[in-house]
Amino acid sequence: MSAYPKPTDLAAYMQEVGRNARLAGREVARAATAVKNAALHALANRIEQDGERLMIANRQDLEQARASGLDDALLDRLTLTEKGVAAMADGVRQVAALPDPVGEITDLKMRPSGIQVGRMRVPLGVVGIIYESRPNVTADAAALCLKSGNAVILRGGSEAWRSNQAIAVCLRAALAEAGLPETAAQVLDTTDRDAVGHLVAMPEWVDVIVPRGGRGLIERVAREARVPVIKHLDGVCHVYIDAAADRDKALRIALNAKTQRYGTCNTMETLLVDAAVATDLLPELGMRFAKAGVSLRGCSQTCALLPGAQPATEADWHTEYLAPILAIRVVDGLDAAIDHINTHGSGHTDAIVTQDYSRAQRFLREVDASSVMVNASTRFADGYEYGLGAEIGISTDKFHARGPVGLEGLTSLKWVVLGDGHIRN
């Protein structure tokens, strides 16, 4: 493989990719569940068999990424180990084991006219996925799209080009083995940044775009796209400790929501504490966060209780740190907590810790987020934890898909009518 290829005519190349995806998508849409599952099992087997080749390609990517000064967090996401290869194959098999949503008819009802009316779940068509760093996304996303009856065009970051191309070889072989067109899952053979601009502006070939990466990438896609986008910009997630919270639950949930993993979109970035319990809870939480190496930024009341905390600025309430940094605010009850979340949050994931049923129900109803939780860590906002298998991403939009997007999120519903010679009077 030559490094970083660039087609002589990028526009023509992207049109060809799109056209091939549209044609292949029609075949995948009508493929039987057994055929799609056969392709996924073949992909998992190929990944395992070619594990050494994948890791060699990945080591080359890592070597170049280090030379380019890629930061440690991105290097960690880029790294593909033997364990990571096994997990990638296992993830594909998990998707194969999920129920096939395509063709499912729901809400079938007999109308007074004698016709039956229902809704059928169908593929979206062609999905374009733009992502950074993590090569496992290539296999995960392809598996989800194929199982849901869609063709997919995958555009990974230049830092993972060799890794993604190595996985693409497995993809093509698996599709051919199952009798499906190899163009049903295409990994773009270019790192030209202009390819993204073409991909998001081809409504004749692409039905939806899913960007997975940093804010800059997602803002660019949202700005330039001429097709629908499934996205979230930030994960400014909150945990609110209510006056009626169980103390032990509050301590465990707050610590886990922040420290279980720092660089994920469902990590808590702001902790809200009811003033009635702040004096009791914050000193203990401060010690635990300090022990974990978390830097604290707080409101005036927080700083009075935690001398080691820095004064928070207005920007802190809007910031997704993706780092061991936490903003803390003392609030006057549930109304103030909900107001803070709906004003400063990103609509991703927010949680309340309380033993009061009515307050929990109000929080669930009134907080405007794609996932709202009671007495649980925000780190559960994940497709696997929700029983969706692998996820294509998380959406904070309010139309079509919201929250973790799995197989059903990659389909839509159409109306179906069953009759027996019925005509309208």
N, C-alpha and C positions, 0 to 999 in steps of 0.2 A: 504493500500500500504506500502510495506517495502521501506525504504530509500536506494537509490543508489544500485540497484541490479546489479549483475554481472553474466552473464551466465557461467556455468561451462565449456562450450566449445564455446567460442566467435566466432571462425571461422565457426563452424557448424551453429550457430544461424544466423550469417550474410548471409550465403549461403541460408538458409531457407527463410529469409526475402527477399532476392533478387529474388529467384525463385518464391515466391508467388507474388511479385510485377510484374514480367514479365507476369505471367499468368493473373493476374488481369488487367494489362495494355491492354491486347488484348480485354477484355470485355469493358473497358471504352472507348477504341478507336472507337468501333463500336456502342456505346450507342447513342441513339437519344438525341437531344438537350433537349427535354422535360424531359427525365430521368435524365440527368445531373443537370438540373435546379431544379428538384424535390429534388435531394440529397442536393443541396446547400440551398434550402429553409428549408429543414428538419434540416440541420446543424445550420442555423441561429436560428430556433425555439428552438432547444436543448440548444444552448448557452444561450439564454435568460431564458429558464426554469431552467437551472442548474447554473444560475449566482451565487447564494450563495455558492454552492459547489465549483465552480471555485475560488471564492475569498477566501474561507477557505484554499484551497490548496495553493493559492498564498501567503496568510499570513504566512503559514508554511515555504514556500521558502524564504520569506523576513526575517523571524526570523533567519533562518540559515545563510542567506547571510550577515546580519548585524554582526552576531557572527563571521563570517569568515573574516570580514573587507572589504567587497565589497564597492567600492567608491560610492559617492552620485550619480554620473551620471549613473552608472550601476544599482543602486537601483531604480532610477527613471524609467529606461527602463523596469525593472523587474516588477514594481508595476502594478497590475490589479485592478482598481476601478470599482464601479458600472457603471460609465460613460464609462470606458474602455470596459467593457463587452458589453454594448449597442453598442458602436462603432464597436466592433469586429463583432457582429451580422449584423450590418448595412453594413459593408464592404463585408461580404459574399453575402448579397442580391444584392449589387451593381455589384458584379461579375456575379451573375445570370442574371442580367438585360443586360449585355453586349452581343453584337452579337457573335454568335458561329463561330469561324473562320474555324473549321474543315470541310473539304469537299468543301470549296469554290474553284471554278475553275476560274482562271484569264488568260488574254492574249490569249484566244482561237482564233486561226487563221487558215484559210484554206490555205493549201499548194498546189502548182501546181499539185502534185500527186493526190489530192482529199482528203487526210487525213486532219483531224483537230488536231492541236497540241496546248496544253495549259499546265497550271501548277496548280496542286491541293495542297491545304494546308492540311497537315497531322500532327498528334501528333509526338513528339519526341520519346515517348515510356515510359521509366522509368526515372524520375527525382529524384536525390538525393539532399536534401537541408540540409546544415549544418549551424547552426545559434547560436547566443548567446543572452541571456537575455530576449528579448521581447517575451512573450508567445503569443501575438496576431499574430506573424508570423506563428505559427502552423496552425491557421485557415485561414489566408490570403493565405499562400502558398498552402495549400491543396485545397482551393477553385479555385485558378488560374490553378493549375495542372489538377484538375478534369474537369473544364470547357473546357480546351484545349485538353481533351481526353487522358491525361497522368495518369499513376500511379505515386505515390510519396512516397519516403522514407524520413522521417523527423528526423533529429538528432539535438535536442536542447541542450543547455548548462546544466551542472549539477545544476547551480544555479536556474534553472526554471523547474527542473525535475517533481515536483509534479503538478505544473500548467499545464505543457505540457501533462502529463498523464491524467489529468482531462479533458482537451480538447479532447484528443484521444478517451475518452469514448463517447463524443458527436459525434465525427467523425464516429466511428464504428456504432453507432446507426442510424445515418443519412443515411449512405451507405446501411445498411440492409433495412431500411424503403423504400428506392428507388429501391431496388432489385439489387443493385450493390455489388460486393464482398467487404467485410470489409477490405481485404488486398490491396485495391486500394489506401489507404492512411494509411501508417503505421508509427507510432511514435516509434522509437527505445526504447525498455524497458531496457535500460542500459545507464549508464553514463561513462562506460569504454572508456577512450580516444583512445584505440586501435580500437574501432568500426569505428572511422573516417578513419583510415588507411585501414580497410577492405572495407568500403563503396566506397572509391575513386579508388579502385583497382579491381573492379568487372565488367569489360566491357561486360561480358557475360550476366549480369543482369541489369546494369545501363547504360543509354545512355548519360547523362549529369549531372554534379555536379554544384550546385549553392552555394557558401559559402557566408554567410552574418555575418560579425563580424569584429574583429580587424585585424590589419596587420599580426600578428603572425599566426592567424588561416588561413588567405587567402594564405600567403606564404607557409604554410605547405601543404595545399590542392594543390596549383599549383605545388609544388615540388614532391608530392607523387602520384598525380592522373595519372591513366592510361586511363581515359575517358576525353572527352572534359569538360572544365570548363568555366562557364560564371561568370565573376568576375570584380571587380575593387579593386586596392590596396589602393589608396589614393584619397582624394578629395581636391587637392590643386587648388582651384578655384580662378579666377581673375576677377576683374572689372577694365577696363581701361577707365579713363575719358579723352576724346579727347579734343583737343583745341576748337573744334566746338560743345562742349556739352552744353545743356541747363543747367544753373547753378542749378536751383531748382530740376530738374530731377536728376542731378548728386548727389546732397546732399542726396536726399531721397533714391535713389537706393543704394548708397554706405552704408548708415546707415542700411537699411533693409537687405542687403545681408550679413552683418556681425552680426547684433544684433537681428534679428528676432528669431533666435535660434542658439546656439553655437555648439551643439554636432552633427550636421548633415553633411553628406558628400557633400552637395551642398552649404554649407556656404562659403562665401568669406574668403580666408586666406591671399591674397595679393592684395593690391590696387595699381594700376599704374595710375599716373597722368602726363599728358602732361606738360612739363616745362612752356609752354606758359600760363597756367592757374593755376599753382601750388601756386603762391604767393597769388592769390585771393581765391582759394578754400581750401587749406590745413589748414589755421588757423581756419576757420569755422568748417571744418570736425574734426579737433583736439579737439575743444571744445565739439562737439556733441559726439564724441567717449569717451572723458573723462567723460562726464556726464553719459554715459551708462556704465562706469566702464571698458572700453577696454584699455588694455595696448598696447602701440605702439612701433614698432621697425622699424627704417627707415634708408634710405641711407643718405649720408652726407647732401644733399640738403634738405631732409625731416627734419633732426635733426636741421638744421639751421632755418627752419620755425616753427618747433614745439620743443621748448626746453625740453619739458617733454618726448620726444621720446628717446628710447635707440638706440644706433647704431646697425644696423642689421648685422648679420654675413651671410656668404654664405649659411649656413644651413637654415637660416630663409626663404630663397626663395624657399626651397624645403619642408617646414614643413606644415603638416596638424595639426593645433593646437587643433581643437575641443574644444576651450576655448576662453574666451574674450581677445585674443591676436591677433594683426593684424600687418603684415609687409606692409610697404609703400615704394614705389620707384617712384622717379621722372624720367621720360623718355623723350627722344628727339623725340617725334612724333610717328606716327603709326608704322613705320617699327621697331623701337626699342621696342615698346610694343609687337608686334607680335613675335619678336625674343625672348623676355624675356619669354613669355607664352610658346612658343614651346620648349624652352630650359629647363625651370624650372617646367612647369605644369605637371599634372598627366593625362591629356586627359579627364578630367571629364566634367567641365562646365566653360565657360569663357564668359564674357559680355563686350560690348563696350557701352559707353554713348556718343552719337554724334547726331548732326542734319545734318551731311554731308552724303548724300546718297552713294556716291562713296566710302568713307572710310568705311561706314558700310558694303557695299558689299565686299570690300577687306577683312575685318575682318572675315566675314562669310565664305569666300572661303579659306582663308589662315591659320586660327587658327585650329590646329589639336586637336579637342576635340569631345566628343560624343554629347555634347550640346553646341551650340554657340548662343549667344543672342545679340539683339540690344535694348538698352533702356529698359531693364527689369532686375530685381534682379535674381541672380543665384539661389535663393531659389525656383524658379519655376521649376527647374529640378527635376521633380517628376512624377511618373506614373499617379497619380490622376489628377494633374494639366495639364498633356498632354492628358487627356481624355482616359487613358488606364484602369481606375479603379485602383484597388490595383496593386502593382508591385511586381515582384519576387526579384527585385534587380536592380542595375545599372551596365551596362557593359561598360568598356573602351576598350575592345578588338575591333578589326576591322572586324572580321569574324562572320557570322551568326547573332548575335544580338549586337547592339551598343546603349548605352543610357538606359533609363528606359525600363525594360523588362516586358511586359504585356503578354496578351494571344498570340499574334502573335509571340512573341519571344520564346514561348514554343512550337512552331510548326516549321515545315520545309516545303519546297516545293518539290514536285516530278512532273516529266513530265507525262502527260497523252496524249494518242493518240486515237482519235476516227475515226474508219473507217467503211466500209461496204463491206467487202470482198476484200479490197485492197491488192494487192501484188506489190512488188518492181520489176520494170523492170531492 
